[in-house]
Amino acid sequence: MVAHELMSPITSLCLSTELLSSEFDFAAETDLQNVRWLIEKVGVQSVKLANLVTYLLDVLRSESGWVPLAGRETDLVELAEAVAADAQARTTRHQIRVSAPSPVWAVVDSARIEQVLLNLLDNALKYSPDGGPIDIELAQHTPSLASIAVRDHGVGIAPEHREHMFDRFSRSHDPKMPGMGLGLYLCRRLVEQHGGELRAEFPPDGGTRVVTLLARFPASGGLLPQASAVMP
């Protein structure tokens, strides 16, 4: 699966560069508009390939416990609204809604929690092929416990796949869908490194709701605690 995901942008890059090269075989007939389109395609696929490699490195680092975390008191509402705006700009068939009191605080590495939220939203978008609402709900349960929930109304997860949905290389949906089966796994690893927990809920009216629980530890030298918190 990993090889397939990596080969897809590589194949596109090779084809694009071959076509680009052929444009210059006959200089007098070069189509500048087509050249521009091919260059843009090379750029897009290069970024995709770089992101996939970075993604794999993050998984390996998380498994070794090497991922560096810099904890700061963070307003999760502000972070979620920024991520939601970015995701909304990439779709017209979905309505991404943020529901929260303001603010909701936690001591987190904001870049890593942003990565978690982006992965969860990408998953929700991918498995809601018919569009519809995607809800991000934040809550401050106690002064020391906050949560972020991402709810979609898509195809859901079959009961026989639910137990392993956060496992490495788990493919809970159509195997023809793109992905390496590492997104939810990486999310779980990053949340656990924060001393938190990732949970999945399956509403009776369909779809999936993934809840990220984060403890609000006192900041200590900008570092996050490595031991997992006990979540209710």
Backbone as CSV, one residue per row, in Angstrom:
resi,resn,N_x,N_y,N_z,CA_x,CA_y,CA_z,C_x,C_y,C_z
1,MET,0.830,-1.206,0.000,0.000,0.000,0.000,0.861,1.251,0.000
2,VAL,1.918,1.235,0.822,2.822,2.381,0.887,3.496,2.600,-0.461
3,ALA,3.980,1.509,-1.060,4.639,1.615,-2.363,3.675,2.183,-3.406
4,HIS,2.419,1.732,-3.362,1.425,2.214,-4.314,1.194,3.710,-4.141
5,GLU,1.043,4.160,-2.896,0.796,5.574,-2.644,1.972,6.437,-3.073
6,LEU,3.188,5.927,-2.889,4.374,6.684,-3.295,4.543,6.683,-4.814
7,MET,4.199,5.575,-5.451,4.385,5.472,-6.895,3.415,6.349,-7.672
8,SER,2.259,6.627,-7.109,1.267,7.426,-7.833,1.803,8.810,-8.209
9,PRO,2.306,9.615,-7.248,2.871,10.912,-7.655,4.155,10.780,-8.451
10,ILE,4.943,9.733,-8.179,6.182,9.542,-8.948,5.851,9.288,-10.423
11,THR,4.860,8.432,-10.684,4.454,8.157,-12.068,3.962,9.424,-12.748
12,SER,3.166,10.210,-12.025,2.664,11.464,-12.590,3.797,12.431,-12.886
13,LEU,4.788,12.496,-11.995,5.944,13.360,-12.221,6.712,12.936,-13.466
14,CYS,6.941,11.645,-13.612,7.683,11.145,-14.776,6.956,11.471,-16.077
15,LEU,5.647,11.236,-16.085,4.865,11.514,-17.289,4.874,13.003,-17.613
16,SER,4.705,13.835,-16.599,4.672,15.285,-16.813,5.994,15.805,-17.353
17,THR,7.100,15.285,-16.807,8.406,15.759,-17.280,8.683,15.282,-18.706
18,GLU,8.206,14.080,-19.065,8.360,13.610,-20.439,7.583,14.498,-21.410
19,LEU,6.340,14.824,-21.032,5.526,15.693,-21.882,6.131,17.091,-21.974
20,LEU,6.666,17.559,-20.843,7.291,18.885,-20.828,8.502,18.914,-21.744
21,SER,9.277,17.855,-21.679,10.459,17.770,-22.534,10.069,17.758,-24.007
22,SER,9.004,17.046,-24.332,8.576,16.954,-25.734,8.117,18.297,-26.277
23,GLU,7.645,19.185,-25.396,7.221,20.517,-25.832,8.378,21.305,-26.435
24,PHE,9.601,20.987,-26.033,10.763,21.745,-26.488,11.506,21.050,-27.627
25,ASP,10.977,19.920,-28.073,11.618,19.248,-29.207,11.480,20.085,-30.480
26,PHE,10.364,20.800,-30.548,10.130,21.681,-31.697,9.797,23.065,-31.153
27,ALA,10.837,23.856,-30.930,10.704,25.145,-30.237,9.663,26.053,-30.872
28,ALA,9.545,26.011,-32.176,8.613,26.929,-32.853,7.162,26.582,-32.548
29,GLU,6.923,25.348,-32.117,5.548,24.917,-31.867,5.229,24.779,-30.383
30,THR,6.080,25.291,-29.516,5.868,25.146,-28.077,4.591,25.850,-27.636
31,ASP,3.754,25.131,-26.946,2.507,25.675,-26.388,2.790,26.142,-24.967
32,LEU,2.951,27.451,-24.801,3.341,27.981,-23.494,2.276,27.724,-22.431
33,GLN,1.021,27.729,-22.836,-0.046,27.460,-21.867,0.046,26.020,-21.361
34,ASN,0.336,25.105,-22.257,0.485,23.711,-21.852,1.726,23.518,-20.990
35,VAL,2.804,24.242,-21.314,4.024,24.185,-20.511,3.740,24.637,-19.086
36,ARG,3.014,25.762,-18.960,2.669,26.263,-17.625,1.858,25.231,-16.849
37,TRP,0.886,24.589,-17.515,0.044,23.586,-16.851,0.875,22.398,-16.381
38,LEU,1.817,21.956,-17.212,2.666,20.827,-16.852,3.582,21.179,-15.680
39,ILE,4.120,22.400,-15.685,4.985,22.827,-14.580,4.195,22.872,-13.274
40,GLU,2.975,23.379,-13.339,2.125,23.419,-12.141,1.822,22.000,-11.654
41,LYS,1.591,21.081,-12.582,1.305,19.692,-12.208,2.519,19.059,-11.534
42,VAL,3.714,19.340,-12.058,4.945,18.843,-11.439,5.064,19.369,-10.019
43,GLY,4.751,20.652,-9.826,4.817,21.233,-8.490,3.863,20.578,-7.517
44,VAL,2.619,20.359,-7.962,1.604,19.743,-7.099,2.021,18.329,-6.702
45,GLN,2.468,17.533,-7.667,2.843,16.152,-7.378,4.109,16.080,-6.527
46,SER,5.016,17.034,-6.713,6.232,17.073,-5.892,5.885,17.323,-4.432
47,VAL,4.972,18.260,-4.204,4.526,18.545,-2.834,3.839,17.319,-2.238
48,LYS,2.999,16.647,-3.032,2.312,15.443,-2.548,3.313,14.376,-2.147
49,LEU,4.336,14.179,-2.970,5.354,13.168,-2.675,6.131,13.534,-1.418
50,ALA,6.502,14.807,-1.297,7.227,15.262,-0.106,6.385,15.064,1.149
51,ASN,5.083,15.346,1.051,4.196,15.173,2.204,4.079,13.712,2.606
52,LEU,4.012,12.807,1.619,3.932,11.381,1.924,5.188,10.896,2.642
53,VAL,6.352,11.346,2.171,7.603,10.945,2.811,7.673,11.494,4.236
54,THR,7.288,12.761,4.400,7.266,13.368,5.739,6.322,12.602,6.656
55,TYR,5.189,12.194,6.095,4.188,11.443,6.841,4.765,10.129,7.353
56,LEU,5.463,9.410,6.463,6.079,8.148,6.861,7.139,8.364,7.933
57,LEU,7.929,9.431,7.803,8.942,9.739,8.812,8.297,10.031,10.161
58,ASP,7.173,10.751,10.138,6.473,11.050,11.393,6.004,9.775,12.080
59,VAL,5.514,8.818,11.276,5.070,7.545,11.853,6.238,6.826,12.514
60,LEU,7.376,6.767,11.807,8.551,6.090,12.350,9.045,6.780,13.619
61,ARG,9.044,8.105,13.612,9.494,8.849,14.788,8.561,8.631,15.966
62,SER,7.251,8.610,15.683,6.292,8.422,16.777,6.448,7.043,17.398
63,GLU,6.761,6.035,16.572,6.934,4.679,17.097,8.178,4.573,17.965
64,SER,9.181,5.379,17.660,10.404,5.347,18.457,10.338,6.291,19.644
65,GLY,9.241,7.069,19.730,9.117,8.043,20.820,9.991,9.257,20.633
66,TRP,10.440,9.493,19.382,11.406,10.539,19.118,10.770,11.881,18.775
67,VAL,9.476,11.925,18.460,8.850,13.163,18.004,8.987,14.232,19.087
68,PRO,9.678,15.346,18.797,9.825,16.401,19.803,8.527,17.188,19.942
69,LEU,8.127,17.454,21.171,6.908,18.211,21.430,7.249,19.446,22.264
70,ALA,6.709,20.576,21.863,6.914,21.828,22.605,5.558,22.306,23.097
71,GLY,5.257,22.057,24.368,3.951,22.377,24.913,3.799,23.841,25.288
72,ARG,2.689,24.425,24.887,2.335,25.788,25.244,0.848,25.846,25.540
73,GLU,0.448,26.737,26.421,-0.970,26.962,26.674,-1.610,27.469,25.389
74,THR,-2.577,26.705,24.873,-3.126,26.980,23.543,-4.642,27.037,23.588
75,ASP,-5.214,28.021,22.884,-6.654,28.080,22.719,-7.038,27.150,21.573
76,LEU,-7.643,26.023,21.908,-7.977,25.020,20.897,-9.051,25.507,19.927
77,VAL,-9.891,26.441,20.369,-10.930,26.980,19.491,-10.291,27.755,18.340
78,GLU,-9.345,28.589,18.662,-8.649,29.366,17.629,-7.950,28.441,16.641
79,LEU,-7.306,27.395,17.175,-6.614,26.433,16.311,-7.612,25.711,15.411
80,ALA,-8.733,25.253,15.972,-9.732,24.499,15.203,-10.363,25.362,14.116
81,GLU,-10.628,26.623,14.414,-11.238,27.505,13.417,-10.301,27.733,12.237
82,ALA,-8.999,27.840,12.504,-8.029,28.026,11.419,-7.951,26.777,10.539
83,VAL,-7.928,25.603,11.174,-7.872,24.348,10.415,-9.159,24.155,9.610
84,ALA,-10.302,24.481,10.210,-11.588,24.336,9.518,-11.661,25.253,8.303
85,ALA,-11.164,26.480,8.427,-11.179,27.418,7.302,-10.321,26.903,6.154
86,ASP,-9.171,26.313,6.495,-8.289,25.761,5.467,-8.962,24.587,4.755
87,ALA,-9.608,23.705,5.521,-10.278,22.559,4.923,-11.484,22.982,4.086
88,GLN,-12.228,23.989,4.560,-13.408,24.451,3.831,-13.028,25.024,2.470
89,ALA,-11.850,25.627,2.390,-11.392,26.199,1.119,-11.140,25.118,0.073
90,ARG,-11.054,23.861,0.507,-10.760,22.763,-0.415,-11.996,21.970,-0.817
91,THR,-13.173,22.375,-0.352,-14.385,21.642,-0.701,-15.574,22.583,-0.821
92,THR,-16.446,22.269,-1.759,-17.691,23.022,-1.897,-18.899,22.148,-1.572
93,ARG,-18.659,20.854,-1.413,-19.756,19.914,-1.165,-20.000,19.665,0.322
94,HIS,-19.089,20.135,1.162,-19.206,19.936,2.601,-19.356,21.282,3.310
95,GLN,-20.004,21.247,4.450,-20.106,22.432,5.301,-19.423,22.101,6.631
96,ILE,-18.276,22.717,6.858,-17.506,22.441,8.072,-17.884,23.461,9.135
97,ARG,-18.413,22.971,10.242,-18.943,23.844,11.294,-18.173,23.621,12.589
98,VAL,-17.837,24.738,13.241,-17.134,24.673,14.523,-18.088,25.131,15.612
99,SER,-18.245,24.290,16.619,-19.113,24.601,17.753,-18.296,24.517,19.033
100,ALA,-18.265,25.631,19.789,-17.406,25.631,20.975,-17.693,26.826,21.861
101,PRO,-17.493,26.634,23.175,-17.365,27.823,24.022,-16.028,28.466,23.701
102,SER,-15.829,29.669,24.105,-14.547,30.306,23.791,-13.983,30.946,25.045
103,PRO,-12.733,30.661,25.356,-11.814,29.733,24.697,-11.878,28.342,25.334
104,VAL,-11.143,27.379,24.739,-10.920,26.064,25.329,-9.411,25.879,25.402
105,TRP,-8.899,25.678,26.615,-7.452,25.687,26.810,-6.886,24.285,27.036
106,ALA,-5.667,24.104,26.546,-4.891,22.890,26.837,-3.426,23.216,26.594
107,VAL,-2.551,22.513,27.284,-1.119,22.649,27.028,-0.743,21.606,25.988
108,VAL,-0.458,22.064,24.767,-0.188,21.151,23.658,0.910,21.728,22.766
109,ASP,1.454,20.858,21.944,2.268,21.307,20.821,1.270,21.640,19.712
110,SER,1.026,22.926,19.489,-0.064,23.331,18.598,0.132,22.812,17.171
111,ALA,1.377,22.734,16.701,1.624,22.245,15.344,1.215,20.779,15.209
112,ARG,1.479,19.984,16.256,1.145,18.559,16.202,-0.364,18.327,16.354
113,ILE,-1.018,19.100,17.213,-2.468,18.956,17.351,-3.164,19.467,16.095
114,GLU,-2.599,20.488,15.458,-3.118,20.925,14.165,-3.004,19.798,13.140
115,GLN,-1.888,19.077,13.170,-1.692,17.935,12.274,-2.741,16.859,12.532
116,VAL,-3.019,16.590,13.799,-4.048,15.608,14.157,-5.402,16.037,13.602
117,LEU,-5.757,17.296,13.826,-7.060,17.783,13.393,-7.174,17.780,11.872
118,LEU,-6.096,18.141,11.181,-6.102,18.095,9.720,-6.324,16.669,9.219
119,ASN,-5.652,15.705,9.846,-5.825,14.303,9.451,-7.261,13.838,9.672
120,LEU,-7.830,14.210,10.822,-9.204,13.799,11.119,-10.192,14.428,10.144
121,LEU,-9.963,15.701,9.799,-10.846,16.361,8.839,-10.695,15.769,7.445
122,ASP,-9.459,15.492,7.041,-9.243,14.867,5.738,-9.953,13.522,5.659
123,ASN,-9.899,12.775,6.757,-10.574,11.480,6.809,-12.085,11.663,6.690
124,ALA,-12.615,12.652,7.408,-14.058,12.911,7.369,-14.502,13.334,5.968
125,LEU,-13.702,14.159,5.296,-14.029,14.599,3.935,-13.991,13.418,2.965
126,LYS,-12.951,12.607,3.084,-12.763,11.490,2.159,-13.902,10.484,2.256
127,TYR,-14.379,10.234,3.476,-15.412,9.220,3.660,-16.810,9.821,3.785
128,SER,-16.948,11.051,3.267,-18.268,11.661,3.077,-18.377,12.048,1.605
129,PRO,-18.341,11.060,0.703,-18.264,11.362,-0.736,-19.454,12.135,-1.269
130,ASP,-20.589,12.072,-0.580,-21.773,12.788,-1.039,-21.867,14.187,-0.449
131,GLY,-20.834,14.603,0.280,-20.860,15.926,0.898,-21.658,15.939,2.188
132,GLY,-22.095,17.131,2.575,-22.872,17.272,3.802,-22.072,17.921,4.916
133,PRO,-22.665,18.025,6.104,-22.004,18.712,7.214,-20.913,17.878,7.873
134,ILE,-19.888,18.553,8.323,-18.854,17.966,9.169,-18.715,18.898,10.369
135,ASP,-18.911,18.352,11.551,-18.943,19.159,12.764,-17.686,18.977,13.596
136,ILE,-17.118,20.096,14.029,-16.013,20.092,14.981,-16.552,20.677,16.285
137,GLU,-16.572,19.865,17.321,-17.133,20.281,18.606,-16.032,20.297,19.661
138,LEU,-15.870,21.417,20.323,-14.866,21.541,21.384,-15.556,21.745,22.718
139,ALA,-14.929,21.252,23.771,-15.504,21.393,25.107,-14.394,21.449,26.145
140,GLN,-14.650,22.198,27.204,-13.762,22.238,28.369,-14.518,21.526,29.483
141,HIS,-14.263,20.231,29.649,-15.037,19.434,30.593,-14.721,19.817,32.032
142,THR,-13.455,19.994,32.325,-12.991,20.445,33.642,-11.799,21.366,33.381
143,PRO,-11.312,22.063,34.381,-10.124,22.891,34.143,-8.932,22.098,33.623
144,SER,-8.930,20.776,33.835,-7.783,19.974,33.413,-8.088,19.033,32.247
145,LEU,-9.266,19.132,31.643,-9.615,18.213,30.568,-10.418,18.920,29.487
146,ALA,-9.893,18.856,28.246,-10.565,19.437,27.086,-10.744,18.362,26.024
147,SER,-11.648,18.614,25.088,-11.853,17.645,24.010,-12.142,18.345,22.696
148,ILE,-11.755,17.669,21.608,-12.100,18.085,20.247,-12.718,16.879,19.562
149,ALA,-13.937,17.035,19.056,-14.613,15.940,18.358,-14.850,16.329,16.911
150,VAL,-14.548,15.406,15.998,-14.808,15.604,14.569,-15.857,14.583,14.147
151,ARG,-16.998,15.081,13.692,-18.133,14.216,13.342,-18.484,14.360,11.866
152,ASP,-18.524,13.240,11.161,-19.005,13.266,9.781,-20.289,12.455,9.692
153,HIS,-20.974,12.588,8.565,-22.225,11.863,8.327,-22.080,10.979,7.093
154,GLY,-20.887,10.424,6.934,-20.561,9.675,5.727,-20.879,8.204,5.799
155,VAL,-20.008,7.404,5.175,-20.289,5.977,5.002,-20.115,5.179,6.283
156,GLY,-19.443,5.754,7.286,-19.273,5.059,8.552,-18.244,3.942,8.477
157,ILE,-18.136,3.201,9.559,-17.176,2.098,9.661,-17.929,0.834,10.058
158,ALA,-17.719,-0.202,9.300,-18.401,-1.470,9.576,-18.012,-1.981,10.952
159,PRO,-18.957,-2.568,11.696,-18.674,-3.042,13.057,-17.451,-3.942,13.160
160,GLU,-17.205,-4.777,12.150,-16.078,-5.706,12.236,-14.724,-5.009,12.105
161,HIS,-14.707,-3.740,11.664,-13.450,-3.014,11.495,-13.183,-2.007,12.617
162,ARG,-14.160,-1.784,13.479,-14.050,-0.697,14.446,-12.945,-0.909,15.479
163,GLU,-12.766,-2.133,15.897,-11.784,-2.413,16.947,-10.364,-2.037,16.523
164,HIS,-10.085,-2.121,15.234,-8.716,-1.919,14.750,-8.548,-0.630,13.940
165,MET,-9.509,0.287,14.019,-9.462,1.461,13.145,-8.278,2.382,13.426
166,PHE,-7.700,2.323,14.640,-6.546,3.162,14.962,-5.223,2.397,14.817
167,ASP,-5.294,1.175,14.302,-4.077,0.382,14.136,-3.323,0.807,12.884
168,ARG,-2.041,0.507,12.865,-1.218,0.809,11.707,-1.668,-0.008,10.501
169,PHE,-1.763,0.652,9.349,-2.163,0.069,8.070,-3.598,-0.448,8.062
170,SER,-4.407,0.007,9.010,-5.810,-0.406,9.023,-6.566,0.300,7.906
171,ARG,-7.303,-0.456,7.112,-8.131,0.094,6.036,-9.562,-0.311,6.335
172,SER,-10.323,0.606,6.934,-11.656,0.271,7.415,-12.733,0.457,6.358
173,HIS,-12.360,1.000,5.198,-13.364,1.299,4.185,-12.993,0.616,2.875
174,ASP,-13.520,1.116,1.798,-13.252,0.566,0.475,-11.748,0.549,0.207
175,PRO,-11.149,-0.617,-0.046,-9.702,-0.687,-0.275,-9.251,0.085,-1.506
176,LYS,-10.189,0.456,-2.379,-9.838,1.233,-3.564,-9.668,2.720,-3.245
177,MET,-10.108,3.132,-2.059,-9.956,4.537,-1.670,-8.481,4.824,-1.435
178,PRO,-8.017,6.060,-1.748,-6.601,6.384,-1.537,-6.258,6.413,-0.059
179,GLY,-4.991,6.193,0.257,-4.543,6.238,1.644,-3.693,5.041,2.002
180,MET,-2.831,5.239,3.001,-1.927,4.173,3.427,-2.403,3.468,4.687
181,GLY,-3.517,3.909,5.246,-3.969,3.309,6.493,-3.121,3.726,7.679
182,LEU,-2.541,4.923,7.594,-1.668,5.408,8.672,-2.192,6.675,9.336
183,GLY,-3.203,7.307,8.755,-3.678,8.586,9.272,-4.161,8.532,10.701
184,LEU,-5.123,7.646,10.977,-5.661,7.537,12.328,-4.621,6.979,13.294
185,TYR,-3.772,6.106,12.781,-2.702,5.562,13.623,-1.768,6.674,14.097
186,LEU,-1.351,7.545,13.175,-0.471,8.647,13.551,-1.177,9.603,14.502
187,CYS,-2.457,9.867,14.259,-3.226,10.718,15.174,-3.196,10.149,16.594
188,ARG,-3.460,8.856,16.696,-3.469,8.232,18.029,-2.116,8.351,18.705
189,ARG,-1.034,8.097,17.963,0.305,8.174,18.541,0.615,9.585,19.038
190,LEU,0.273,10.586,18.251,0.573,11.966,18.633,-0.259,12.392,19.853
191,VAL,-1.527,11.995,19.866,-2.380,12.343,21.011,-1.887,11.644,22.271
192,GLU,-1.490,10.389,22.169,-0.974,9.665,23.334,0.323,10.291,23.835
193,GLN,1.153,10.805,22.924,2.372,11.485,23.362,2.061,12.745,24.155
194,HIS,0.883,13.306,23.929,0.435,14.470,24.702,-0.179,14.052,26.043
195,GLY,-0.190,12.758,26.313,-0.848,12.289,27.518,-2.348,12.214,27.362
196,GLY,-2.829,12.186,26.121,-4.261,12.180,25.854,-4.748,10.857,25.312
197,GLU,-5.930,10.893,24.716,-6.558,9.673,24.224,-7.437,9.993,23.029
198,LEU,-7.474,9.066,22.079,-8.337,9.184,20.901,-9.404,8.108,20.977
199,ARG,-10.654,8.519,20.827,-11.775,7.584,20.897,-12.647,7.719,19.665
200,ALA,-13.336,6.640,19.311,-14.277,6.679,18.195,-15.677,6.342,18.689
201,GLU,-16.646,7.088,18.166,-18.046,6.836,18.464,-18.788,6.662,17.150
202,PHE,-19.876,5.912,17.188,-20.592,5.584,15.963,-22.083,5.909,16.166
203,PRO,-22.472,7.145,15.833,-23.860,7.578,16.054,-24.859,6.691,15.320
204,PRO,-26.032,6.498,15.891,-27.025,5.617,15.270,-27.519,6.111,13.916
205,ASP,-27.387,7.420,13.645,-27.851,7.941,12.359,-26.749,7.945,11.297
206,GLY,-25.614,7.272,11.591,-24.576,7.096,10.588,-23.366,7.979,10.805
207,GLY,-22.316,7.684,10.043,-21.093,8.455,10.150,-20.236,8.022,11.328
208,THR,-19.202,8.810,11.568,-18.244,8.510,12.632,-17.922,9.789,13.393
209,ARG,-17.731,9.644,14.691,-17.339,10.775,15.539,-16.060,10.377,16.275
210,VAL,-14.969,11.094,15.987,-13.687,10.807,16.615,-13.395,11.895,17.635
211,VAL,-13.162,11.484,18.868,-12.981,12.427,19.979,-11.528,12.406,20.449
212,THR,-10.922,13.576,20.508,-9.572,13.742,21.042,-9.674,14.335,22.436
213,LEU,-9.206,13.598,23.429,-9.195,14.076,24.808,-7.795,14.556,25.159
214,LEU,-7.701,15.766,25.712,-6.408,16.362,26.047,-6.437,16.888,27.472
215,ALA,-5.428,16.503,28.234,-5.317,16.976,29.612,-4.582,18.306,29.627
216,ARG,-5.032,19.200,30.511,-4.404,20.513,30.609,-3.355,20.482,31.712
217,PHE,-2.182,19.937,31.382,-1.103,19.877,32.350,-0.491,21.259,32.544
218,PRO,0.074,21.519,33.728,0.837,22.755,33.878,2.044,22.718,32.961
219,ALA,2.298,23.818,32.286,3.464,23.893,31.421,4.721,23.813,32.265
220,SER,5.710,23.046,31.791,6.957,22.885,32.542,8.123,22.999,31.581
221,GLY,8.709,24.183,31.532,9.841,24.391,30.651,9.500,24.200,29.185
222,GLY,8.216,24.377,28.831,7.808,24.239,27.448,7.739,22.807,26.964
223,LEU,7.844,21.825,27.885,7.806,20.431,27.462,6.519,19.777,27.915
224,LEU,6.076,18.817,27.150,4.888,18.065,27.517,5.271,16.847,28.330
225,PRO,4.402,16.413,29.248,4.674,15.197,29.999,4.655,14.006,29.080
226,GLN,5.495,13.022,29.344,5.575,11.839,28.498,4.659,10.716,28.976
227,ALA,4.286,10.717,30.229,3.405,9.661,30.741,1.976,9.961,30.331
228,SER,1.232,8.914,30.010,-0.157,9.095,29.619,-1.018,9.471,30.796
229,ALA,-1.975,10.349,30.538,-2.902,10.743,31.591,-4.005,9.695,31.715
230,VAL,-4.616,9.631,32.858,-5.747,8.735,33.048,-6.998,9.483,32.669
231,MET,-7.655,9.015,31.634,-8.850,9.685,31.122,-10.093,8.976,31.621
232,PRO,-11.135,9.739,31.913,-12.369,9.123,32.391,-13.063,8.334,31.302
